[in-house]
Amino acid sequence: MKPAVIVVMGVSGSGKTTVARQLAERLGWRFAEADEFHSAASVAKMRGGTPLTDEDRWPWLAAIAQWIDDASATARPGVVTCSALKRRFRDVIVGAREDVRLVYLEGSYELIARRVAARTHDYMPSTLLRSQFETLEAPSAAENAIVVSIDAPPEAIVEAIVERLGAS
């Protein structure tokens, strides 16, 4: 079954926005950036270099889940980014939704740390990267995620995802 929504997940600096935007363009689907769903308080916390707590994340995840449900209900497929670092977070945004597919952008700490050091982000300082890796629970086989290494250029990553989706 072709998904109605694809969630592109991974730690900060893994290329979620770049890959998800290109994937949405390739498929002709809508795109949503998870950062846009954060509350002002969470953004301020991250800008200050403080990692979010699980309690900070629940309203954010609920907002992303609502976007996913709206996309499914209106038959307007979409691609959304979300770090989705823990299984219980993915349970909120994917859960039993059979029309949602998870794509995990996998990379080493060293590679992603180099990427993060070379970029600027509105409110995700490089000092928070270690906490993201410490929090990360890679998807299990039961989650049926498409796992893609971020060692390739974004265009090749997108093509690998499309191929795995059977949508080429």
Secondary structure in CASP SS format (residue, H / E / C, confidence):
PFRMAT SS
TARGET T0000
AUTHOR 0000-0000-0000
METHOD secondary structure of the structure
MODEL  1
M C 1.00
K C 1.00
P C 1.00
A C 1.00
V E 1.00
I E 1.00
V E 1.00
V E 1.00
M E 1.00
G C 1.00
V C 1.00
S C 1.00
G C 1.00
S C 1.00
G C 1.00
K H 1.00
T H 1.00
T H 1.00
V H 1.00
A H 1.00
R H 1.00
Q H 1.00
L H 1.00
A H 1.00
E H 1.00
R H 1.00
L H 1.00
G C 1.00
W C 1.00
R E 1.00
F E 1.00
A E 1.00
E C 1.00
A H 1.00
D H 1.00
E H 1.00
F H 1.00
H C 1.00
S C 1.00
A H 1.00
A H 1.00
S H 1.00
V H 1.00
A H 1.00
K H 1.00
M H 1.00
R H 1.00
G C 1.00
G C 1.00
T C 1.00
P C 1.00
L C 1.00
T C 1.00
D H 1.00
E H 1.00
D H 1.00
R H 1.00
W H 1.00
P H 1.00
W H 1.00
L H 1.00
A H 1.00
A H 1.00
I H 1.00
A H 1.00
Q H 1.00
W H 1.00
I H 1.00
D H 1.00
D H 1.00
A H 1.00
S H 1.00
A H 1.00
T C 1.00
A C 1.00
R C 1.00
P C 1.00
G E 1.00
V E 1.00
V E 1.00
T E 1.00
C C 1.00
S C 1.00
A C 1.00
L C 1.00
K C 1.00
R H 1.00
R H 1.00
F H 1.00
R H 1.00
D H 1.00
V H 1.00
I H 1.00
V C 1.00
G C 1.00
A C 1.00
R C 1.00
E C 1.00
D C 1.00
V E 1.00
R E 1.00
L E 1.00
V E 1.00
Y E 1.00
L E 1.00
E E 1.00
G C 1.00
S C 1.00
Y H 1.00
E H 1.00
L H 1.00
I H 1.00
A H 1.00
R H 1.00
R H 1.00
V H 1.00
A H 1.00
A C 1.00
R C 1.00
T C 1.00
H C 1.00
D C 1.00
Y C 1.00
M C 1.00
P C 1.00
S H 1.00
T H 1.00
L H 1.00
L H 1.00
R H 1.00
S H 1.00
Q H 1.00
F H 1.00
E H 1.00
T H 1.00
L C 1.00
E C 1.00
A C 1.00
P C 1.00
S C 1.00
A H 1.00
A H 1.00
E H 1.00
N C 1.00
A C 1.00
I E 1.00
V E 1.00
V E 1.00
S E 1.00
I C 1.00
D C 1.00
A C 1.00
P C 1.00
P H 1.00
E H 1.00
A H 1.00
I H 1.00
V H 1.00
E H 1.00
A H 1.00
I H 1.00
V H 1.00
E H 1.00
R H 1.00
L H 1.00
G C 1.00
A C 1.00
S C 1.00
END
